[in-house]
Amino acid sequence: MKAARIGILTVSDRASRGAYEDRGGPAAEVWLRATVTSPVEIRREIIADGCDNVGRALIGLCDGWHADLVLVTGGTGPAPRDRTPEGVSGVIDFDMPGFGEAMRAASMAEVPTAILSRQSAGVRGQSLIVTLPGKPAAIATCLNAVFAAVPYCLDLIGAARIETDPARCRAFRPPGE
């Protein structure tokens, strides 16, 4: 089985300058490595906030590195520099609104401020892009809420196949898939 390529993009002015330790990217990688059982190659990058930065980085990961899945942490709130959703929307072929709906619903069960979140997902070519909050606990909540659908989505868009540990996340595929 070919190793799936998973990009983890941290969007943070402070972390990109080295003024703040990136905790979101490592948390996403730990979650993935505990959940995905098939071979994966993970690449982590840290960039400054901003619509154009996000768009350029995603094009590099999707078109240049040929990522099957990209998890983007940070920049999804309402602060002036939080422009991750706009950067994503500028480079995707189409959006997958159910991801954002499910992540916000799961997060709302934990914190009332989850309503401020602008998580989303979309497809660029054969890459699924999912945006996540920057806090490690919130990343786990969101991935737990949506990841069961990710392997089949990757199948449908022609990306690499991934398998999960059913004790952590029971991936759904229709019978016979």
C-alpha positions in Angstrom: 0.0 0.0 0.0 1.3 3.4 -1.0 1.9 5.8 1.9 -0.7 8.5 2.1 0.8 12.0 2.2 -0.7 14.2 5.0 0.3 17.9 5.3 -0.2 19.7 8.6 -0.2 23.5 8.1 0.0 25.7 11.2 -1.2 29.2 10.6 0.1 31.6 13.3 2.0 34.9 13.2 3.6 34.2 16.5 4.6 30.6 15.9 6.0 31.5 12.4 8.3 34.1 14.1 9.3 31.7 16.8 7.7 33.8 19.5 5.2 31.1 20.4 5.6 27.3 20.4 3.4 25.6 17.8 1.2 23.2 19.8 -1.5 22.7 17.1 0.7 21.0 14.5 2.3 18.5 16.9 -1.2 17.8 18.4 -2.6 17.0 15.0 0.3 14.7 14.2 0.0 12.8 17.5 -3.7 12.3 16.9 -3.1 11.1 13.3 -0.2 8.7 14.3 -2.4 7.2 17.0 -5.4 6.8 14.7 -4.2 6.0 11.2 -2.8 2.5 10.8 -1.8 2.5 7.2 1.5 3.9 6.0 1.6 7.8 6.1 4.2 10.4 5.3 3.5 13.6 7.3 4.9 17.0 6.5 4.5 19.9 8.9 4.8 23.6 8.0 4.3 26.8 9.9 3.3 30.0 8.2 2.2 33.5 9.2 -1.5 34.3 9.2 -3.1 35.8 6.1 -5.2 34.8 3.2 -2.4 34.9 0.6 0.0 32.9 2.8 -2.5 30.2 3.4 -3.4 30.0 -0.3 0.3 29.7 -1.4 1.1 27.1 1.2 -1.9 25.0 0.3 -1.1 25.1 -3.4 2.5 24.0 -2.5 1.2 21.1 -0.4 -1.6 20.0 -2.8 -0.1 20.6 -6.2 3.7 20.5 -5.4 4.0 17.8 -2.7 0.8 16.0 -3.8 -0.8 15.7 -0.3 -3.8 13.5 0.0 -5.0 15.2 3.1 -4.1 18.6 4.5 -5.0 19.6 8.1 -4.8 23.4 8.7 -4.6 24.5 12.3 -5.3 28.1 13.4 -6.6 31.3 11.8 -10.2 30.2 11.9 -11.6 32.7 14.4 -13.0 36.2 14.0 -9.8 38.1 14.8 -8.6 40.6 12.1 -5.6 38.4 11.0 -7.7 35.1 11.1 -8.1 34.6 7.3 -7.5 30.9 7.0 -11.0 30.2 5.6 -10.6 32.9 3.0 -7.2 31.4 1.9 -8.8 28.0 1.7 -11.8 29.1 -0.3 -9.5 30.9 -2.8 -7.8 27.6 -3.8 -10.4 24.8 -3.5 -12.4 23.4 -6.3 -15.4 23.0 -4.0 -16.3 23.1 -0.4 -17.5 20.3 2.0 -19.7 22.2 4.4 -20.7 19.2 6.5 -17.2 19.1 8.0 -17.5 22.5 9.5 -21.0 21.9 10.7 -20.0 18.7 12.5 -16.9 20.2 14.0 -18.8 23.2 15.4 -21.6 20.9 16.8 -19.0 18.8 18.6 -17.2 21.8 19.9 -20.3 23.5 21.1 -20.9 20.6 23.5 -17.6 21.7 25.2 -17.4 25.4 24.9 -20.0 28.1 24.0 -17.4 30.1 22.1 -17.2 27.3 19.4 -19.9 29.3 17.6 -17.1 31.8 16.7 -15.2 29.2 14.8 -15.1 29.2 11.1 -13.8 25.6 10.4 -14.4 24.3 7.0 -13.2 21.7 4.5 -12.8 21.6 0.7 -11.2 19.6 -2.1 -8.5 20.8 -4.4 -7.8 18.2 -7.1 -7.1 14.9 -5.2 -6.5 16.6 -1.9 -8.9 17.0 1.0 -8.3 20.2 3.1 -9.7 20.4 6.6 -9.3 23.5 8.8 -9.1 23.1 12.5 -8.7 25.3 15.6 -5.2 25.9 16.9 -5.7 24.5 20.5 -4.7 20.9 20.9 -7.8 19.8 22.8 -10.1 21.5 20.2 -8.1 19.8 17.4 -8.9 16.4 19.0 -12.5 17.2 19.4 -12.9 18.2 15.8 -10.9 15.3 14.4 -13.0 12.9 16.5 -16.1 14.5 15.1 -15.3 14.2 11.4 -12.5 11.7 10.8 -14.7 8.6 10.3 -15.7 10.2 7.0 -12.2 11.2 5.8 -11.0 7.8 4.5 -14.0 7.3 2.2 -13.8 10.9 1.1 -10.2 10.3 0.1 -11.3 7.2 -1.8 -13.9 9.2 -3.7 -11.6 12.0 -4.8 -8.9 9.6 -5.9 -6.4 10.2 -3.1 -4.4 7.5 -1.3 -6.3 5.0 0.8 -6.0 5.2 4.6 -7.1 2.8 7.3 -7.8 3.7 10.9 -7.7 1.9 14.3 -11.3 1.1 14.9 -10.7 1.4 18.7 -10.0 5.2 18.1 -12.0 6.0 15.0 -14.2 3.6 13.0 -13.9 4.8 9.4 -17.1 4.4 7.4 -17.1 2.9 4.0 -20.2 1.5 2.3 -20.3 -2.3 2.2 -18.1 -3.6 -0.5 -15.9 -0.6 -0.6 
